[in-house]
Amino acid sequence: MQLTAVFMQVPEGFIAFVEELPGANTQGETLEEARDNLQEAVRMVLDANREIAERSIIGKIVSKEPFNLSAP
């Protein structure tokens, strides 16, 4: 699976976000810093979503398995 990172130059540097992942956005003084920060932002969003999901299934019988999104 490949996601789309969007970078926009602004007077303060660059803003960045991932089109397919709401909440994964950041900024940086340079394009490279924005890229690095976006990696961290994506990890943080995924970790937060995982934590929310884990709390929602406490005490429930569930099955978990790895999931890979393949190309259509």
N, CA and C atoms as an extended XYZ file, in Angstrom:
216
Properties=species:S:1:pos:R:3:atomname:S:1:resname:S:1:resid:I:1 pbc="F F F"
N         0.840       -1.179        0.000 N   MET     1
C         0.000        0.000        0.000 CA  MET     1
C         0.880        1.236        0.000 C   MET     1
N         0.525        2.187       -0.806 N   GLN     2
C         1.265        3.433       -0.871 CA  GLN     2
C         0.291        4.578       -0.618 C   GLN     2
N         0.677        5.518        0.229 N   LEU     3
C        -0.152        6.667        0.549 CA  LEU     3
C         0.398        7.902       -0.159 C   LEU     3
N        -0.378        8.986       -0.139 N   THR     4
C         0.019       10.206       -0.829 CA  THR     4
C         0.336       11.307        0.164 C   THR     4
N         1.588       11.735        0.203 N   ALA     5
C         2.008       12.863        1.041 CA  ALA     5
C         1.905       14.131        0.215 C   ALA     5
N         1.345       15.170        0.818 N   VAL     6
C         1.200       16.463        0.154 CA  VAL     6
C         2.034       17.475        0.937 C   VAL     6
N         2.855       18.225        0.226 N   PHE     7
C         3.699       19.254        0.831 CA  PHE     7
C         3.387       20.589        0.170 C   PHE     7
N         3.191       21.607        0.992 N   MET     8
C         2.890       22.931        0.469 CA  MET     8
C         3.817       23.952        1.124 C   MET     8
N         4.471       24.720        0.275 N   GLN     9
C         5.364       25.738        0.804 CA  GLN     9
C         4.545       26.933        1.274 C   GLN     9
N         4.863       27.404        2.474 N   VAL    10
C         4.236       28.583        3.069 CA  VAL    10
C         5.365       29.494        3.552 C   VAL    10
N         5.061       30.738        3.904 N   PRO    11
C         6.139       31.638        4.329 CA  PRO    11
C         6.999       31.089        5.469 C   PRO    11
N         6.405       30.291        6.362 N   GLU    12
C         7.141       29.757        7.510 CA  GLU    12
C         7.942       28.506        7.186 C   GLU    12
N         7.764       27.936        6.007 N   GLY    13
C         8.446       26.696        5.631 CA  GLY    13
C         7.533       25.823        4.789 C   GLY    13
N         7.177       24.637        5.332 N   PHE    14
C         6.323       23.701        4.610 CA  PHE    14
C         5.293       23.111        5.553 C   PHE    14
N         4.088       22.915        5.023 N   ILE    15
C         3.098       22.124        5.742 CA  ILE    15
C         2.953       20.814        4.975 C   ILE    15
N         2.552       19.779        5.686 N   ALA    16
C         2.475       18.458        5.060 CA  ALA    16
C         1.328       17.667        5.661 C   ALA    16
N         0.717       16.821        4.817 N   PHE    17
C        -0.321       15.921        5.298 CA  PHE    17
C        -0.405       14.716        4.386 C   PHE    17
N        -1.076       13.685        4.873 N   VAL    18
C        -1.306       12.478        4.076 CA  VAL    18
C        -2.768       12.484        3.664 C   VAL    18
N        -3.017       12.473        2.361 N   GLU    19
C        -4.386       12.567        1.843 CA  GLU    19
C        -5.309       11.507        2.425 C   GLU    19
N        -4.819       10.283        2.533 N   GLU    20
C        -5.668        9.159        2.914 CA  GLU    20
C        -5.787        8.948        4.421 C   GLU    20
N        -5.120        9.760        5.212 N   LEU    21
C        -5.099        9.532        6.661 CA  LEU    21
C        -5.398       10.833        7.405 C   LEU    21
N        -6.681       11.129        7.630 N   PRO    22
C        -7.021       12.355        8.351 CA  PRO    22
C        -6.296       12.422        9.694 C   PRO    22
N        -5.816       13.598       10.017 N   GLY    23
C        -5.113       13.794       11.272 CA  GLY    23
C        -3.613       13.690       11.144 C   GLY    23
N        -3.134       13.110       10.054 N   ALA    24
C        -1.682       12.986        9.847 CA  ALA    24
C        -1.215       14.228        9.105 C   ALA    24
N        -0.914       15.260        9.882 N   ASN    25
C        -0.437       16.500        9.288 CA  ASN    25
C         0.610       17.120       10.196 C   ASN    25
N         1.456       17.954        9.596 N   THR    26
C         2.570       18.520       10.341 CA  THR    26
C         3.130       19.713        9.583 C   THR    26
N         4.269       20.182       10.035 N   GLN    27
C         4.961       21.282        9.362 CA  GLN    27
C         6.454       21.150        9.596 C   GLN    27
N         7.217       21.946        8.899 N   GLY    28
C         8.660       21.970        9.084 CA  GLY    28
C         9.247       23.201        8.429 C   GLY    28
N        10.394       23.623        8.917 N   GLU    29
C        11.056       24.789        8.323 CA  GLU    29
C        11.592       24.468        6.936 C   GLU    29
N        11.969       23.204        6.713 N   THR    30
C        12.462       22.765        5.401 CA  THR    30
C        11.604       21.601        4.914 C   THR    30
N        11.710       21.288        3.640 N   LEU    31
C        10.976       20.158        3.084 CA  LEU    31
C        11.407       18.860        3.764 C   LEU    31
N        12.703       18.711        3.980 N   GLU    32
C        13.209       17.498        4.636 CA  GLU    32
C        12.667       17.371        6.058 C   GLU    32
N        12.620       18.469        6.788 N   GLU    33
C        12.071       18.435        8.146 CA  GLU    33
C        10.587       18.085        8.120 C   GLU    33
N         9.857       18.637        7.161 N   ALA    34
C         8.432       18.307        7.029 CA  ALA    34
C         8.252       16.824        6.713 C   ALA    34
N         9.101       16.277        5.857 N   ARG    35
C         9.030       14.843        5.537 CA  ARG    35
C         9.272       13.994        6.787 C   ARG    35
N        10.309       14.341        7.534 N   ASP    36
C        10.609       13.600        8.764 CA  ASP    36
C         9.457       13.713        9.763 C   ASP    36
N         8.940       14.922        9.929 N   ASN    37
C         7.838       15.129       10.863 CA  ASN    37
C         6.586       14.377       10.435 C   ASN    37
N         6.378       14.248        9.124 N   LEU    38
C         5.199       13.534        8.637 CA  LEU    38
C         5.285       12.051        8.969 C   LEU    38
N         6.486       11.488        8.897 N   GLN    39
C         6.664       10.083        9.301 CA  GLN    39
C         6.199        9.908       10.749 C   GLN    39
N         6.629       10.816       11.606 N   GLU    40
C         6.254       10.742       13.017 CA  GLU    40
C         4.754       10.962       13.203 C   GLU    40
N         4.176       11.897       12.460 N   ALA    41
C         2.743       12.170       12.571 CA  ALA    41
C         1.917       10.945       12.187 C   ALA    41
N         2.314       10.252       11.127 N   VAL    42
C         1.594        9.046       10.705 CA  VAL    42
C         1.678        7.977       11.792 C   VAL    42
N         2.867        7.778       12.346 N   ARG    43
C         3.009        6.792       13.434 CA  ARG    43
C         2.119        7.151       14.617 C   ARG    43
N         2.087        8.429       14.963 N   MET    44
C         1.286        8.874       16.110 CA  MET    44
C        -0.203        8.654       15.868 C   MET    44
N        -0.685        8.935       14.666 N   VAL    45
C        -2.103        8.725       14.347 CA  VAL    45
C        -2.439        7.241       14.415 C   VAL    45
N        -1.574        6.406       13.840 N   LEU    46
C        -1.832        4.962       13.868 CA  LEU    46
C        -1.793        4.425       15.296 C   LEU    46
N        -0.838        4.885       16.092 N   ASP    47
C        -0.766        4.448       17.495 CA  ASP    47
C        -2.001        4.888       18.267 C   ASP    47
N        -2.447        6.116       18.068 N   ALA    48
C        -3.633        6.613       18.770 CA  ALA    48
C        -4.871        5.827       18.361 C   ALA    48
N        -5.009        5.549       17.059 N   ASN    49
C        -6.157        4.769       16.592 CA  ASN    49
C        -6.124        3.353       17.157 C   ASN    49
N        -4.935        2.777       17.246 N   ARG    50
C        -4.798        1.434       17.807 CA  ARG    50
C        -5.206        1.437       19.281 C   ARG    50
N        -4.794        2.444       20.009 N   GLU    51
C        -5.139        2.535       21.428 CA  GLU    51
C        -6.652        2.690       21.618 C   GLU    51
N        -7.284        3.500       20.804 N   ILE    52
C        -8.738        3.673       20.870 CA  ILE    52
C        -9.435        2.350       20.579 C   ILE    52
N        -8.970        1.647       19.554 N   ALA    53
C        -9.565        0.355       19.202 CA  ALA    53
C        -9.379       -0.653       20.321 C   ALA    53
N        -8.188       -0.686       20.913 N   GLU    54
C        -7.921       -1.629       22.013 CA  GLU    54
C        -8.872       -1.379       23.180 C   GLU    54
N        -9.101       -0.125       23.517 N   ARG    55
C       -10.014        0.188       24.615 CA  ARG    55
C       -11.440       -0.223       24.294 C   ARG    55
N       -11.815       -0.138       23.011 N   SER    56
C       -13.195       -0.451       22.633 CA  SER    56
C       -13.491       -1.948       22.671 C   SER    56
N       -12.447       -2.794       22.711 N   ILE    57
C       -12.700       -4.247       22.705 CA  ILE    57
C       -12.355       -4.916       24.034 C   ILE    57
N       -12.037       -4.114       25.038 N   ILE    58
C       -11.734       -4.694       26.349 CA  ILE    58
C       -12.936       -5.507       26.832 C   ILE    58
N       -12.658       -6.734       27.248 N   GLY    59
C       -13.700       -7.606       27.771 CA  GLY    59
C       -14.526       -8.309       26.711 C   GLY    59
N       -14.213       -8.110       25.452 N   LYS    60
C       -14.961       -8.748       24.363 CA  LYS    60
C       -14.126       -9.867       23.760 C   LYS    60
N       -14.804      -10.850       23.236 N   ILE    61
C       -14.123      -11.941       22.544 CA  ILE    61
C       -13.898      -11.492       21.105 C   ILE    61
N       -12.634      -11.407       20.722 N   VAL    62
C       -12.296      -10.954       19.375 CA  VAL    62
C       -11.243      -11.863       18.772 C   VAL    62
N       -11.085      -11.737       17.502 N   SER    63
C       -10.013      -12.434       16.792 CA  SER    63
C        -9.191      -11.371       16.082 C   SER    63
N        -7.890      -11.467       16.166 N   LYS    64
C        -7.003      -10.521       15.496 CA  LYS    64
C        -6.099      -11.271       14.535 C   LYS    64
N        -5.782      -10.617       13.417 N   GLU    65
C        -4.849      -11.200       12.458 CA  GLU    65
C        -4.192      -10.080       11.662 C   GLU    65
N        -3.028      -10.311       11.126 N   PRO    66
C        -2.372       -9.304       10.306 CA  PRO    66
C        -3.227       -8.975        9.076 C   PRO    66
N        -3.144       -7.756        8.626 N   PHE    67
C        -3.926       -7.315        7.476 CA  PHE    67
C        -3.024       -6.508        6.559 C   PHE    67
N        -2.924       -6.916        5.320 N   ASN    68
C        -2.146       -6.203        4.310 CA  ASN    68
C        -3.091       -5.776        3.206 C   ASN    68
N        -3.086       -4.502        2.876 N   LEU    69
C        -3.924       -3.998        1.809 CA  LEU    69
C        -3.178       -4.150        0.486 C   LEU    69
N        -3.734       -4.945       -0.395 N   SER    70
C        -3.080       -5.182       -1.675 CA  SER    70
C        -3.714       -4.285       -2.753 C   SER    70
N        -3.010       -4.154       -3.832 N   ALA    71
C        -3.490       -3.331       -4.949 CA  ALA    71
C        -4.761       -3.935       -5.530 C   ALA    71
N        -5.666       -3.079       -6.000 N   PRO    72
C        -6.939       -3.590       -6.586 CA  PRO    72
C        -6.709       -4.368       -7.864 C   PRO    72
